[in-house]
């Protein structure tokens, strides 16, 4: 296609992104553990030529007010799921969240390198620091790791993982049966890393992967998160509710990447987009109203409690303004700031805020016809706010089916989106360079 391509990811969340999606009669029961559903939606996204599917994760069940009323406590481990999806898809990228807070670099490097081989070069790692304080108790800690310490660990974690991915030259394994040489010794790199958080010798016991390295994805928007992304991320997911906010984030992160010595094109920014689309605007509005009618207020307030920094808001009056809260140290600071601003700028009560974010959770939210949705996406794309979007279907499979059937053809008619895959790897889909091997280390 001519011109700059628009990129699309499909963010797959159990029954869908709306907090009440699991209550819809159009959503399979126990969707979080239904591989048939995941296979169906991944293949739908691939037929629609999406760049990637994306699976988020947490290494603890949801806790706190209303947790028993939200369908987020039974799900597949993401790398296991994506390995299975690699066998039933051919081209679409496979991105998983794995936290740097409660994992070890060698494990993460090995698993993603394996997924890249299994999929023929379609793996991406969404590097996060855990914002679910409940995870601490599953890993021998009485207290969750603080925000600054999580990011310091994450930066070193990433350096170690990328170093391990460069354990072998691309042509290290010669498999020469005649000479008896399995690999060239000069193609082997021993990392021998020693730092404040990790001591890792290496090398990795997986050959260099088809992409050289899986794509590095990052989603933090705090100061620490932006700094990490600017230096290291190749794909950034972000929550931006308005065009102006998205433009400011986009320009800031591209500027930071350039200041770090990188090309502005070396980092692709995909805001989340919660989309309900219908044959007409009225039909889309009816779909949204039907989901909103299923919202349990306890669940909605519980969702806000979790998202705004792990503060229990269940004891506050629903029809009063959002209370003043201290800066979170256990949760996402960027999301806390976003929700606080939404409530303040819109003069919303706690109930109104909970209802507003029950679907999009503070992301761009669009409800309308295919033309309405495509107009908004095109405006953000062409006006310096996005390189594409991480689609957040309200329900699965229906929400993704609707977008693939109605919006993708409209984007293609406008010359914004591909009409066929031109590459086989996730890097090729995104227009990202394949990293060169960093060579032997003495």
Buried (B, 14 or more C-beta within 10 A) or exposed (E): EEEEBBBBBBBBBBBBBBBBBBBBEBBBEEBBEBEEBBBBBBBBBBEBBBBBBBBBBBBBBBBBBBBEBBBBBEBBEBBEBBBBBBEEBEBBBBBBBBBBBBBBBBEBBBBBBBBBBBBBBBBBBBBBBBBBBBBBEEEEEEEBBEBEBBBBBBBBBBBBBBBBBBBBBBEBBEEEEEEEEEBBEEBBBEBEBEEEBBEBEBBBEBBBBBBBBBBBBBBBBBEBBBBBBBBBBBBBBBBBBBBEBBBBBBBEBBEBBBEBEBEEEBBBBBBBBBBBBBEBBEBBBEBBEBBBEBBBBBBBBBBBBBBBBBBEBEEBEBEEBBEEEEEBBBBBBBBBBBBBBBBEEEEBBBBBBBBBBBBBBBBBBBBBBBBBBBBBBBEBBEEEBBBBBBBBBBBBBBBBBBBBBBBBBBBBEEEBBBEEBEEBBBBBBBBBEEBEBEEEBE
